[in-house]
Each structure stands twice: as C-alpha cells, then as structure tokens.
Amino acid sequence: MSIIPSISNTVENNDGPYTVVGGGIPRRHAYASRQPSLTVLLLNRGPRQYRGKLFQEICSLGSAEVLSLEQSPAPHNLEILSRRYSNLKFLIFARKSTIGAQINTAIREANSEYVYVLQGDMKTNTAASLPLPKLAETLCTTPVFMDNQGKTIPTSIGPVAGAGRIFDTQPRFPEKNGTPSLIPWDYTGIYNRTRHQNIGGFDPQIGGSWWQKLDYGMRAWLWGEEIRTQLSLKISYLDELPMEDLSPGIGYLRFYLKNLAVRKDGDFASLPVRLIWLLLFSGGLSLRAVRRQVRELRHWVRVNRYRFKKDAAELTELWDWSD
C-alpha cells in the first residue's frame, strides 16, 4: 500500500488522459492564504539530475507551487520526491502530445495566476521578487537566456519583411526591460494564466515547436497581447542549446493560414480565398486535406474576426524594438 501523502486523480481532456499525483495545493482551495503567488511548471527535458536540482531550488521557495510534466510511465523516484516536497505535483500524460498542449493542460491545473514555465535543463535565478502588477500587464514575461558558457543568447525575435514581401524573423539581444519578442523562447517565461487562456493557448495541432510558438506569439500580438523581456529574470542552459527545426511543413501551413494569410479590413479580419489555395502548391497535403484545413480555419478566422487588432503586414511595419 502506498503511503504517499498525495492527491491522485486521472483526468480526461482534449489532449488525452493525464494523472495528477502529489501534494501541492488542492484545486479551488477555500483558503486564500494558501494560494501560491507563483506556479513553476517544469518540462521534461534533459538528464534527471538537472531536474532534481531544480526541484530542490524551486520547492525551497515555499510560496511556489511546482508542477512537473511527465510522460507515462511515471519516473521511478516519484514517491520519494512526493514525500520530500509538499508543494510538488506531477502531471503524468498517458499519451504523447505536443509541448504546447501539455503547457495548456498544466496552466489549467495551476492554482496561481502566474505560471513560470521552465525546461528541465535550465538553471534560473529566483522569480519570487518580481512585482506581480507588472506581470498582470503582459501575456508572457520572458527572461534573458545564457548558454552553458555564460554568454547571452539573442532570443528576442521580431518580424521583418523579406524579399518579395515574404514574412521572416530576426533575433536580437534583449537590451532593456520590455524588449518585445514574437515568441516565448523555448516556451520559457512567466505566463499570465487568464491572458493565456483568453487567446486559446498553444495550438495543439501544430506539431513543430518553432511553428507552434510562432503561431502563439503572432496570434498574441495580432490580438493586442504582448510578450516582453524582464532583465532581472535570467536563465542559463546547463547543456548544449537545443536545435530548432525551421523547415516548413504541415505546422507552417496552419500557422500561415491563421496568421500571415489573414487580412484586416476595417473593424474585422478575413481569410482571402486566393491566398488559401497556395496550400495546393506547398506540398505535403492532398486536395482533401487542404479543403479540410480551409473549412476549419476560415471558420476560425470568421469566429475571431473582431479580435484582430492588426494583420501581419501592419505588425511588421509598426514593430518597434525601442518601445
């Protein structure tokens, strides 16, 4: 018989069943005094010893709730960790899903309004001293990133108009507080839970992580939300930098239809038919698949047509690194 002082519930949602194991703070707890000021969400990447150190560092904050995302089967040391840290919970996913889908699920489970997403191969300074009113104004507050040699990485991503008005991105070093970015680099940053849910979270149907993050960030900026850097937040990679796959694929096509192909006309946005059929020449999709994507995303744009504050061309033209 297990003697873990924990909560264990199996939950079913659109991303498949997952099990919640651990102490933590019961969801919708009646006592506001037990509400955590910050939820730290650890993604399952990197050697176990890295994450063990992160558990120790973050759980010692006391005021933070910690959610660790795991893939079934559960890690062998789950019982030990559950007994050691009362504010640690594990979310164990029964089947493989995208990183963004798992983040969406974890943010729904979080008891705090602010969720700090970290990869398991990172080292962070404490975020406990961040002023919460500042976090309330931004969808996602991103840190400054350094490689395993201590060198700062250019992780603020901005839009540029490439040759022939083709959309492209460029990286920059974050030079001041509030430096804007199109994406939360490596999914990492402090998310405002309400704002995240209001824009629909990450699109679980986009498989490539680069296009999933870019879809999330573009939608945020096009709908009037912001992703900005806080210089006092610092992240160091403990291992080599992960490589991003930037090659276009089905994920890119979905990103294109939801963001780049949308045109703003007056108070509302639309998806012009003439741009949609470019999908036929992109490769990788049958005519039947294209039609299915077109129907779904034309409906999605129509439902959200009044949420677009600008389109991709206007966002690129007005992007201001000094803002």
Buried (B, 14 or more C-beta within 10 A) or exposed (E): EEEBEBBBEEEEEEBBEBBBBBBBBEEEEEEEEEEBBBBBBBBBBBEEEBBEEBBEBBBEBEEBBBBBBBBEEEBEEBBEBBBEBBBBBBBBBBEEBBBBBBBBBBBBBBBBBBBBBBBBBBBBBBBEEBEEEBBEEBBBBBBBBBBEEEEEBEBBBBBEBEEEEEBEBBEBEBEEEBBBBBBBBBBBBBBBBEBBEBBBBBBBBBBBBBBBBBBBBBBBBBBEBBBBBBEEBBBBBBBEEEEEEEEBBBBBBBBBBBBBBBBBEEEEBBBEEEBBEEBEEBEEBEEEEBBEBBEEBBEBBEEBBEBBBBBBBBBBEEBEEEE
